[in-house]
């Protein structure tokens, strides 16, 4: 999406701002946080650890890298371009949300430049993981449930569209999503939702073509 100087939704920063998306220090959830000897692991934490282990096992078996990838960057760029959004992500849910595919504005654009990781409980992708279906938010402030989010404050996001990455085995590996500081008309929601769903299918097709170990 080209920058439009007179667009009220696209107020530029006075200088380029480089930062990671909101994050907190994470312990290795495959082992879980420190607990007293003999203490029971809380059920949600145990489930999270099990799901993470399954994710890693599947990614390793499929030969899918968990680091930044030019192929995934290209898929993120194509998705964002089709949607007309500034940011696009291919996001694996590991110890942190890990953006193996990332598209964002140029460093000198005046928009926030994000890093490759974010805490697992920030943003709207955790909701997509839980729902196991697409989440279209044409205006994140239209719903109190989704407006209070650290990403809104950090990047000034007004619209989000995300879809899950689900393997044939049923394992949810992560998400694809686009975000933008401009809200979208409700009439555009279905089209934008379909773009991210189709992008998710393309990512899973790419993963399926990876060399199996």
C-alpha positions, 0 to 999 in steps of 0.5 A: 500500500503506498503512503498517502500524505493526506490520509488522516489514518496514516499519520507518520511518525516524526522519525522512524521508530524501530521496536519489537512488538510487545513481549514479556520474558518467557520461560521455556514452556516445554519445561514450564515455570519453576514450581516447588518439588512435587507441585502439580502442573496447572492443567492449562500450562500442561496443555500448552506444553503438550501442544508446543511439543507436538508443534516442534515435533511436527515442524521437525518431521516436516523439515520446516525451519523455525527461523525467518525464511525468504519464502515465508517473507514472500508469502507474507508480502503477497498476502499484505499486498493483496489485502492492501495492508501495511503489515503481513505475518506468517506466525509460528506459535513457539515459546513466543509468537515467531514471525518466520514470514514478515512484511512491513513498511520500509525503515524510512517510512515513518511507521513502526518497524517491528521485530520477529517475535512477540509474547504468546498472549499478545495480539489477536493471533492467540484468539485465532489459535483457540478458535481454529478459524479466521478472525476478521476485525475490520475495526478493532475498536468496534468490540470492547473484547478486542480493542484492549490490546498491547499491540493497539498501543504499540503500533496503533492498529485499527484492523486485523485479519487472521487465519490459522495454520492447521496441519492435516493431523489437526495440529495448529502450527500458528497463524497468518495475519495482516494488520494496519493502522487504518480501519476497513469498511465492514463491507470489505470484511468478507473479501479480506477474510478470504485473502488471509484464509487463502494465504493460510492454505498457500503456507500449508501447501508450502510446508507440505512440500518441505523435505520430510525428515 
